Amino acid sequence: MMSEHGIHSRERLLIPVTRPEILDGQTCYIETDIYAKREVAVLYLDGTGPDKKEAHARATARVHRKLKREIMESLKRSLRVDDSTAQYYFALAEGDLRGALQEFSDDMQWEHTAK
């Protein structure tokens, strides 16, 4: 932080804990930090907690990311291609796995007949 304004402009401030004993008797929540793009333990010192609707949205987003990652891995294995190619065909088919497989198959057939 370069100024006090930096502290007030954030929704929350993440501070490393050097003395874990201050956490005794407290409730920590596991949340996904949108800036760090990873899960972190969050301690609300005022005794409140995360907004339930916001926590549900974060959990849902985490599930969606995991599902998309699994779909992309499956598509990569099925097509025997790299990440970028799998992402291209998935986007081309607007998130439809069968459509992505069909697009790839059509391209391979076209490439074969064009030779």
ABEGO torsion letter per residue (X at the ends): XABAAAAAABABBBBBBABAAAABGBBBBBBBBAAAGBBBBBBBAAGBBBBAAAAAAAAAAAAAAAAAAAAAAAAAAAAGBBAAAAAAAAAAAGGBAAAAAAAAAAAAAAAAAAX
